[in-house]
Amino acid sequence: MEIYWLAAKFPHSEICRLVAQITCAVASVPANIAEGHARATRRGFANFVAVAKGSLMETETFLMLAIRLSCVTEVEASRALGLITEISKMLTALRSRLREAEKPE
């Protein structure tokens, strides 16, 4: 939700460019987690968690670009960047647990 709030501040000229890219990327994070959870195997879920992390990193890249283009300030983006870091750690931990659980004992 933080990214959507920030994207609303972008200039009108960026609606079809950066706004579309960043909102698509951020929406893909939970969508991939949900799709992966519906998979029959832990390996499949782990793969979708990896894709979700990729989308999260895309979001971070677009946000950094938005800062450099002066669409938002670093101060305005700081909360979102903190959330991205926190979610990234969570996805890494989840993927590690899923991969460990699939190993035979």
VEXNUDREN-72451 format. One record per residue: residue number from 1; residue in three letters; x, y, z of N, C-alpha, C, O in turn. Coordinates in nm, 4 decimals. Example, Ala and Ser with C-alpha at 12.3 -4.5 7.8 and 13.67 -1.06 7.14 Angstrom:
BEGIN
[atom 1 "ala" [1.3190 -0.5690 0.7800] [1.2300 -0.4500 0.7800] [1.3200 -0.3300 0.7800] [1.4236 -0.3319 0.8465]],
[atom 2 "ser" [1.2850 -0.2250 0.7080] [1.3670 -0.1060 0.7140] [1.2900 0.0030 0.7870] [1.3409 0.1138 0.8039]],
REM end
This chain:
BEGIN
[atom 1 "met" [0.0835 -0.1190 0.0000] [0.0000 0.0000 0.0000] [0.0881 0.1255 0.0000] [0.0523 0.2279 -0.0581]],
[atom 2 "glu" [0.2005 0.1157 0.0644] [0.2934 0.2293 0.0706] [0.3368 0.2718 -0.0703] [0.3455 0.3911 -0.0993]],
[atom 3 "ile" [0.3635 0.1757 -0.1559] [0.4057 0.2071 -0.2928] [0.2926 0.2758 -0.3697] [0.3176 0.3697 -0.4453]],
[atom 4 "tyr" [0.1704 0.2306 -0.3513] [0.0581 0.2949 -0.4187] [0.0423 0.4390 -0.3721] [0.0130 0.5275 -0.4525]],
[atom 5 "trp" [0.0614 0.4628 -0.2434] [0.0534 0.5985 -0.1886] [0.1617 0.6861 -0.2512] [0.1355 0.7997 -0.2908]],
[atom 6 "leu" [0.2828 0.6329 -0.2597] [0.3919 0.7091 -0.3201] [0.3690 0.7328 -0.4687] [0.3935 0.8427 -0.5186]],
[atom 7 "ala" [0.3224 0.6313 -0.5392] [0.3008 0.6429 -0.6842] [0.1988 0.7519 -0.7163] [0.2055 0.8134 -0.8227]],
[atom 8 "ala" [0.1058 0.7759 -0.6265] [0.0057 0.8808 -0.6475] [0.0708 1.0194 -0.6491] [0.0112 1.1148 -0.6990]],
[atom 9 "lys" [0.1911 1.0313 -0.5958] [0.2625 1.1583 -0.5936] [0.3449 1.1824 -0.7202] [0.3914 1.2940 -0.7438]],
[atom 10 "phe" [0.3629 1.0790 -0.8009] [0.4445 1.0934 -0.9215] [0.3776 1.1911 -1.0176] [0.2554 1.2058 -1.0170]],
[atom 11 "pro" [0.4572 1.2570 -1.0994] [0.3981 1.3490 -1.1974] [0.3077 1.2751 -1.2967] [0.3266 1.1566 -1.3239]],
[atom 12 "his" [0.2110 1.3468 -1.3489] [0.1157 1.2885 -1.4436] [0.1865 1.2250 -1.5634] [0.1394 1.1251 -1.6177]],
[atom 13 "ser" [0.2978 1.2819 -1.6038] [0.3714 1.2297 -1.7192] [0.4279 1.0894 -1.6955] [0.4650 1.0210 -1.7909]],
[atom 14 "glu" [0.4348 1.0464 -1.5704] [0.4892 0.9143 -1.5381] [0.3820 0.8067 -1.5194] [0.4151 0.6915 -1.4912]],
[atom 15 "ile" [0.2551 0.8421 -1.5345] [0.1469 0.7459 -1.5100] [0.1592 0.6227 -1.5988] [0.1458 0.5103 -1.5503]],
[atom 16 "cys" [0.1841 0.6416 -1.7267] [0.1932 0.5276 -1.8184] [0.3325 0.4669 -1.8211] [0.3542 0.3663 -1.8887]],
[atom 17 "arg" [0.4255 0.5246 -1.7502] [0.5619 0.4725 -1.7490] [0.5946 0.4176 -1.6102] [0.5689 0.3005 -1.5824]],
[atom 18 "leu" [0.6491 0.4985 -1.5260] [0.7000 0.4520 -1.3973] [0.5892 0.4057 -1.3026] [0.6063 0.3058 -1.2328]],
[atom 19 "val" [0.4783 0.4750 -1.2988] [0.3679 0.4343 -1.2103] [0.3180 0.2953 -1.2484] [0.2970 0.2106 -1.1616]],
[atom 20 "ala" [0.2992 0.2723 -1.3768] [0.2520 0.1412 -1.4218] [0.3521 0.0318 -1.3854] [0.3128 -0.0762 -1.3412]],
[atom 21 "gln" [0.4806 0.0593 -1.4039] [0.5842 -0.0401 -1.3755] [0.5921 -0.0724 -1.2267] [0.5948 -0.1895 -1.1887]],
[atom 22 "ile" [0.5958 0.0302 -1.1427] [0.6163 0.0074 -0.9992] [0.4933 -0.0571 -0.9357] [0.5072 -0.1426 -0.8482]],
[atom 23 "thr" [0.3739 -0.0179 -0.9781] [0.2545 -0.0793 -0.9191] [0.2368 -0.2234 -0.9658] [0.1887 -0.3079 -0.8902]],
[atom 24 "cys" [0.2751 -0.2515 -1.0892] [0.2701 -0.3897 -1.1380] [0.3689 -0.4765 -1.0604] [0.3356 -0.5877 -1.0194]],
[atom 25 "ala" [0.4896 -0.4260 -1.0406] [0.5925 -0.5020 -0.9686] [0.5500 -0.5302 -0.8248] [0.5637 -0.6426 -0.7765]],
[atom 26 "val" [0.4990 -0.4287 -0.7570] [0.4634 -0.4486 -0.6160] [0.3420 -0.5408 -0.6014] [0.3343 -0.6177 -0.5056]],
[atom 27 "ala" [0.2487 -0.5340 -0.6939] [0.1322 -0.6232 -0.6888] [0.1715 -0.7681 -0.7155] [0.1040 -0.8603 -0.6697]],
[atom 28 "ser" [0.2797 -0.7882 -0.7890] [0.3259 -0.9231 -0.8206] [0.3829 -0.9955 -0.6988] [0.3865 -1.1186 -0.6964]],
[atom 29 "val" [0.4269 -0.9213 -0.5988] [0.4869 -0.9856 -0.4807] [0.3842 -1.0757 -0.4110] [0.4065 -1.1965 -0.4040]],
[atom 30 "pro" [0.2736 -1.0227 -0.3597] [0.1773 -1.1112 -0.2928] [0.1082 -1.2077 -0.3884] [0.0693 -1.3174 -0.3484]],
[atom 31 "ala" [0.0924 -1.1673 -0.5152] [0.0284 -1.2564 -0.6116] [0.1117 -1.3827 -0.6327] [0.0565 -1.4924 -0.6403]],
[atom 32 "asn" [0.2425 -1.3683 -0.6422] [0.3293 -1.4856 -0.6603] [0.3345 -1.5718 -0.5341] [0.3415 -1.6944 -0.5433]],
[atom 33 "ile" [0.3311 -1.5100 -0.4188] [0.3274 -1.5875 -0.2941] [0.1983 -1.6692 -0.2894] [0.2003 -1.7874 -0.2551]],
[atom 34 "ala" [0.0875 -1.6066 -0.3235] [-0.0409 -1.6775 -0.3224] [-0.0424 -1.7914 -0.4232] [-0.0889 -1.9013 -0.3929]],
[atom 35 "glu" [0.0083 -1.7653 -0.5424] [0.0097 -1.8706 -0.6440] [0.1010 -1.9855 -0.6015] [0.0678 -2.1024 -0.6208]],
[atom 36 "gly" [0.2143 -1.9519 -0.5443] [0.3064 -2.0550 -0.4977] [0.2479 -2.1379 -0.3858] [0.2684 -2.2592 -0.3802]],
[atom 37 "his" [0.1748 -2.0727 -0.2961] [0.1128 -2.1446 -0.1842] [0.0124 -2.2476 -0.2344] [-0.0093 -2.3507 -0.1707]],
[atom 38 "ala" [-0.0477 -2.2191 -0.3473] [-0.1466 -2.3119 -0.4043] [-0.0819 -2.4301 -0.4763] [-0.1511 -2.5236 -0.5166]],
[atom 39 "arg" [0.0477 -2.4262 -0.4923] [0.1175 -2.5367 -0.5592] [0.1179 -2.6605 -0.4712] [0.1052 -2.6519 -0.3491]],
[atom 40 "ala" [0.1323 -2.7729 -0.5338] [0.1245 -2.9000 -0.4620] [0.2541 -2.9347 -0.3894] [0.2537 -3.0205 -0.3011]],
[atom 41 "thr" [0.3643 -2.8700 -0.4247] [0.4921 -2.9069 -0.3640] [0.5589 -2.7868 -0.2981] [0.5327 -2.6716 -0.3325]],
[atom 42 "arg" [0.6450 -2.8171 -0.2033] [0.7241 -2.7119 -0.1397] [0.8222 -2.6511 -0.2396] [0.8501 -2.5313 -0.2354]],
[atom 43 "arg" [0.8739 -2.7342 -0.3289] [0.9663 -2.6842 -0.4316] [0.8973 -2.5804 -0.5202] [0.9542 -2.4755 -0.5507]],
[atom 44 "gly" [0.7748 -2.6108 -0.5605] [0.6990 -2.5154 -0.6414] [0.6742 -2.3860 -0.5672] [0.6876 -2.2772 -0.6231]],
[atom 45 "phe" [0.6377 -2.3988 -0.4398] [0.6153 -2.2803 -0.3560] [0.7448 -2.2009 -0.3447] [0.7433 -2.0785 -0.3578]],
[atom 46 "ala" [0.8561 -2.2685 -0.3207] [0.9858 -2.2010 -0.3071] [1.0210 -2.1245 -0.4347] [1.0749 -2.0140 -0.4285]],
[atom 47 "asn" [0.9904 -2.1833 -0.5497] [1.0187 -2.1142 -0.6759] [0.9370 -1.9865 -0.6894] [0.9886 -1.8844 -0.7348]],
[atom 48 "phe" [0.8110 -1.9912 -0.6507] [0.7275 -1.8713 -0.6587] [0.7691 -1.7668 -0.5556] [0.7549 -1.6470 -0.5801]],
[atom 49 "val" [0.8198 -1.8101 -0.4419] [0.8728 -1.7153 -0.3435] [0.9943 -1.6438 -0.4029] [1.0124 -1.5241 -0.3808]],
[atom 50 "ala" [1.0768 -1.7157 -0.4773] [1.1916 -1.6540 -0.5448] [1.1457 -1.5513 -0.6483] [1.2054 -1.4444 -0.6612]],
[atom 51 "val" [1.0403 -1.5840 -0.7213] [0.9859 -1.4900 -0.8194] [0.9307 -1.3666 -0.7473] [0.9481 -1.2542 -0.7944]],
[atom 52 "ala" [0.8649 -1.3873 -0.6341] [0.8118 -1.2758 -0.5552] [0.9254 -1.1836 -0.5105] [0.9119 -1.0612 -0.5132]],
[atom 53 "lys" [1.0374 -1.2436 -0.4693] [1.1513 -1.1610 -0.4275] [1.2064 -1.0829 -0.5465] [1.2471 -0.9677 -0.5311]],
[atom 54 "gly" [1.2082 -1.1431 -0.6628] [1.2506 -1.0716 -0.7826] [1.1621 -0.9505 -0.8093] [1.2115 -0.8432 -0.8440]],
[atom 55 "ser" [1.0322 -0.9679 -0.7932] [0.9384 -0.8561 -0.8117] [0.9606 -0.7483 -0.7062] [0.9484 -0.6291 -0.7345]],
[atom 56 "leu" [0.9927 -0.7905 -0.5861] [1.0218 -0.6955 -0.4792] [1.1454 -0.6133 -0.5135] [1.1483 -0.4924 -0.4906]],
[atom 57 "met" [1.2471 -0.6785 -0.5682] [1.3692 -0.6074 -0.6062] [1.3438 -0.5136 -0.7246] [1.4057 -0.4076 -0.7342]],
[atom 58 "glu" [1.2532 -0.5522 -0.8142] [1.2106 -0.4621 -0.9220] [1.1467 -0.3376 -0.8619] [1.1748 -0.2254 -0.9042]],
[atom 59 "thr" [1.0609 -0.3583 -0.7633] [0.9943 -0.2469 -0.6966] [1.0978 -0.1520 -0.6374] [1.0875 -0.0303 -0.6529]],
[atom 60 "glu" [1.1973 -0.2082 -0.5697] [1.3018 -0.1256 -0.5098] [1.3761 -0.0459 -0.6178] [1.4052 0.0723 -0.5992]],
[atom 61 "thr" [1.4063 -0.1103 -0.7291] [1.4768 -0.0427 -0.8384] [1.3936 0.0726 -0.8934] [1.4457 0.1819 -0.9154]],
[atom 62 "phe" [1.2649 0.0489 -0.9155] [1.1780 0.1555 -0.9663] [1.1660 0.2691 -0.8645] [1.1596 0.3860 -0.9024]],
[atom 63 "leu" [1.1629 0.2356 -0.7378] [1.1547 0.3386 -0.6345] [1.2825 0.4224 -0.6311] [1.2767 0.5446 -0.6173]],
[atom 64 "met" [1.3962 0.3575 -0.6437] [1.5224 0.4313 -0.6480] [1.5270 0.5218 -0.7722] [1.5771 0.6341 -0.7657]],
[atom 65 "leu" [1.4756 0.4731 -0.8829] [1.4674 0.5546 -1.0041] [1.3752 0.6745 -0.9809] [1.4058 0.7858 -1.0237]],
[atom 66 "ala" [1.2642 0.6519 -0.9143] [1.1701 0.7605 -0.8854] [1.2363 0.8682 -0.7991] [1.2108 0.9872 -0.8175]],
[atom 67 "ile" [1.3201 0.8267 -0.7064] [1.3934 0.9239 -0.6247] [1.4886 1.0040 -0.7133] [1.4948 1.1266 -0.7043]],
[atom 68 "arg" [1.5624 0.9339 -0.7987] [1.6592 1.0020 -0.8862] [1.5912 1.0955 -0.9855] [1.6493 1.1960 -1.0266]],
[atom 69 "leu" [1.4688 1.0626 -1.0238] [1.3929 1.1481 -1.1154] [1.3144 1.2570 -1.0422] [1.2429 1.3354 -1.1046]],
[atom 70 "ser" [1.3281 1.2613 -0.9104] [1.2598 1.3599 -0.8248] [1.1081 1.3464 -0.8264] [1.0358 1.4445 -0.8093]],
[atom 71 "cys" [1.0604 1.2232 -0.8472] [0.9164 1.1977 -0.8359] [0.8757 1.1957 -0.6890] [0.7660 1.2386 -0.6534]],
[atom 72 "val" [0.9646 1.1458 -0.6048] [0.9475 1.1456 -0.4593] [1.0841 1.1757 -0.3966] [1.1879 1.1602 -0.4609]],
[atom 73 "thr" [1.0821 1.2184 -0.2716] [1.2074 1.2446 -0.2020] [1.2534 1.1185 -0.1296] [1.1756 1.0251 -0.1101]],
[atom 74 "glu" [1.3793 1.1168 -0.0904] [1.4307 1.0047 -0.0121] [1.3548 0.9911 0.1190] [1.3294 0.8799 0.1653]],
[atom 75 "val" [1.3191 1.1027 0.1781] [1.2436 1.0999 0.3039] [1.1077 1.0346 0.2820] [1.0650 0.9512 0.3619]],
[atom 76 "glu" [1.0401 1.0722 0.1744] [0.9089 1.0136 0.1441] [0.9206 0.8639 0.1160] [0.8310 0.7872 0.1510]],
[atom 77 "ala" [1.0295 0.8224 0.0535] [1.0481 0.6824 0.0152] [1.1072 0.5965 0.1258] [1.1083 0.4740 0.1138]],
[atom 78 "ser" [1.1558 0.6570 0.2322] [1.2294 0.5811 0.3349] [1.1457 0.4712 0.3994] [1.1972 0.3619 0.4231]],
[atom 79 "arg" [1.0203 0.4963 0.4281] [0.9354 0.3920 0.4887] [0.9196 0.2737 0.3934] [0.9315 0.1583 0.4347]],
[atom 80 "ala" [0.8930 0.3021 0.2667] [0.8771 0.1946 0.1681] [1.0069 0.1161 0.1526] [1.0041 -0.0066 0.1432]],
[atom 81 "leu" [1.1191 0.1846 0.1498] [1.2474 0.1157 0.1373] [1.2739 0.0266 0.2588] [1.3289 -0.0827 0.2449]],
[atom 82 "gly" [1.2352 0.0727 0.3766] [1.2481 -0.0093 0.4971] [1.1608 -0.1334 0.4907] [1.2031 -0.2421 0.5299]],
[atom 83 "leu" [1.0397 -0.1170 0.4416] [0.9488 -0.2308 0.4263] [1.0020 -0.3300 0.3232] [0.9900 -0.4512 0.3410]],
[atom 84 "ile" [1.0599 -0.2789 0.2168] [1.1180 -0.3668 0.1145] [1.2292 -0.4513 0.1758] [1.2374 -0.5716 0.1507]],
[atom 85 "thr" [1.3141 -0.3887 0.2555] [1.4226 -0.4627 0.3217] [1.3673 -0.5699 0.4140] [1.4149 -0.6834 0.4136]],
[atom 86 "glu" [1.2676 -0.5346 0.4925] [1.2066 -0.6296 0.5867] [1.1399 -0.7457 0.5127] [1.1577 -0.8615 0.5506]],
[atom 87 "ile" [1.0645 -0.7160 0.4091] [0.9958 -0.8202 0.3332] [1.0967 -0.9084 0.2609] [1.0766 -1.0295 0.2509]],
[atom 88 "ser" [1.2030 -0.8506 0.2111] [1.3077 -0.9283 0.1452] [1.3662 -1.0325 0.2399] [1.3864 -1.1477 0.2015]],
[atom 89 "lys" [1.3930 -0.9921 0.3625] [1.4451 -1.0860 0.4635] [1.3442 -1.1967 0.4916] [1.3816 -1.3131 0.5063]],
[atom 90 "met" [1.2167 -1.1605 0.4990] [1.1130 -1.2589 0.5258] [1.1029 -1.3601 0.4113] [1.0891 -1.4801 0.4354]],
[atom 91 "leu" [1.1098 -1.3120 0.2878] [1.1017 -1.4020 0.1723] [1.2228 -1.4947 0.1656] [1.2099 -1.6124 0.1317]],
[atom 92 "thr" [1.3398 -1.4413 0.1979] [1.4611 -1.5241 0.1999] [1.4481 -1.6348 0.3034] [1.4816 -1.7500 0.2761]],
[atom 93 "ala" [1.3997 -1.6000 0.4223] [1.3828 -1.6992 0.5286] [1.2779 -1.8037 0.4901] [1.2984 -1.9229 0.5126]],
[atom 94 "leu" [1.1672 -1.7604 0.4329] [1.0621 -1.8536 0.3918] [1.1142 -1.9496 0.2859] [1.0902 -2.0701 0.2939]],
[atom 95 "arg" [1.1852 -1.8972 0.1873] [1.2382 -1.9838 0.0824] [1.3377 -2.0843 0.1394] [1.3382 -2.2007 0.0991]],
[atom 96 "ser" [1.4212 -2.0407 0.2322] [1.5176 -2.1316 0.2947] [1.4468 -2.2441 0.3689] [1.4870 -2.3600 0.3596]],
[atom 97 "arg" [1.3419 -2.2100 0.4423] [1.2665 -2.3122 0.5166] [1.1977 -2.4098 0.4223] [1.1958 -2.5303 0.4476]],
[atom 98 "leu" [1.1425 -2.3592 0.3160] [1.0765 -2.4475 0.2190] [1.1762 -2.5418 0.1545] [1.1469 -2.6597 0.1345]],
[atom 99 "arg" [1.2922 -2.4912 0.1223] [1.3946 -2.5754 0.0588] [1.4519 -2.6775 0.1570] [1.4830 -2.7901 0.1181]],
[atom 100 "glu" [1.4657 -2.6395 0.2814] [1.5138 -2.7339 0.3842] [1.4116 -2.8446 0.4067] [1.4478 -2.9608 0.4248]],
[atom 101 "ala" [1.2844 -2.8080 0.4054] [1.1794 -2.9068 0.4303] [1.1688 -3.0093 0.3177] [1.1193 -3.1198 0.3398]],
[atom 102 "glu" [1.2142 -2.9746 0.1980] [1.2025 -3.0684 0.0861] [1.3175 -3.1670 0.0824] [1.3100 -3.2660 0.0096]],
[atom 103 "lys" [1.4240 -3.1435 0.1585] [1.5389 -3.2336 0.1581] [1.5048 -3.3622 0.2329] [1.4430 -3.3567 0.3393]],
[atom 104 "pro" [1.5436 -3.4773 0.1795] [1.5195 -3.6035 0.2506] [1.6105 -3.6124 0.3723] [1.7232 -3.5630 0.3715]],
[atom 105 "glu" [1.5597 -3.6759 0.4758] [1.6387 -3.6894 0.5996] [1.7207 -3.8147 0.6007] [1.7924 -3.8407 0.6973]],
REM end
